[in-house]
Amino acid sequence: MSTDSQDSLPREPSAWRPGNHFGQKFKDADRHLDGEIVRGCIERGAAKKVNRGVYQVRETFGGVTFCLALDAAEGELITGYPDAIDVDVARESGRWSPQQIRDIETFIANDPR
């Protein structure tokens, strides 16, 4: 599944399979990834090519922006994580509990990216 531009980046979630790393990170409680977030990032996320065949797609859910790394050449989900948070919007959204907001803030503060 080779793609040369973000315009040809597959936006159908079924075009992507989770790699081993992604499967492990999906289960990390402090990332709060779920199927809706993965689908939304793939289908609607702003895409940016970061190197040969690897893209980052970002989308915001209830004040929390998530990033997925995708290997277009392999059709593989590499990783996913919360990238930014607007705490006020997150609180008002009703999507996130106070504990989830704290988890996400902590993850972002400690993530070396």
ABEGO torsion letter per residue (X at the ends): XBBABAAABBABAAABBBBAAAAAAAABAAAGBBAAAAAAAAAABBBBBABBGBBBBBBBBGGBBBBBBBBAAAGBBABBBBABBBAAAAAAAGABBAAAAAAAAAAAAABAX
